[in-house]
């Protein structure tokens, strides 16, 4: 069992397979970004080795992230490797959805359980302004493909940013009335050096009030766990969750680790303290000891910390 020094059991690992992305979202790519050289990124075999040892130590859930994970060639091959690991209960993926419609069936066949799709607007022009690409129709097609192929529950991640999309909250919420989608409103997190957007922050209490313009919020649950407070609009097929990552942080119950594309274990999203696992990859016993020792140093909270690395280089 992976236990940190504060008694928290670590059961969730987010694995970034690439730092590359096909979008340039305003709040993620405001500055020039130097991609990692391909030779520095972990191979699929190395990723599978880390996950296998982590599962032996008690990790039960793994999420593949990026950058944009669907950009990495042969990703279904990695999913097959991970899906075969005994003891791994849940294997999911976060994507911007641009390539999802072409790959959904192959991802499902490889063993992927479900997907989260990042989507901040339903307006094509605003989508282009936010992301730098005219691709809203492709993302929506990806969502439909995920539903059709059973990559469910399909969750939609929406970051609410003042001046960008806060007026669209009711419209986004209405998606759950007719479709079995699980919408997640997430507070904007100013991750990365120079990413100063404090004046754009929208607290989730305000977001909840905007959702109530559509209907009452009834308590609900959904498969997949996580820190969201889950509700359902009356008669809705889907649910609405609220993740208050900034105003009501959930450090006391944090059960997650992050693995960066180049093999660094990150114990807290808001701390730049990382542990390079590459020297321990040859022998699983060495890797097992390195993971256990690193986890004991997981900070009790993120108080007073602000990471310099951008989210796309950490893994979402």
ABEGO torsion letter per residue (X at the ends): XBBBAAGBBBABBBBBABABBABBBAAAAABBBBBBBAAABBBAAAAAAAAAAAAAAGBABBBBBOEBAAABBGAAAAAAAAAABBGBABBBBBBAGAAAAAAAAAAAAAGBABBBBBBABABAAAAAAAAGBBAAAAAAAAAAAAAAAGBOBBBBBBBBBBGAAAAAAAAAAAAAAABBBBBBBBBBBBBEBGBBAAAABBBAAAAAAAAAAAEBBBBBBBBGEEABBBBBBBGBABBBBBBBAAABBAAAABABBBBBAAGBBBABAABABBBBAAAAAABAAAAAAAAAAAAAABBABABGBBBABBAAAAEX
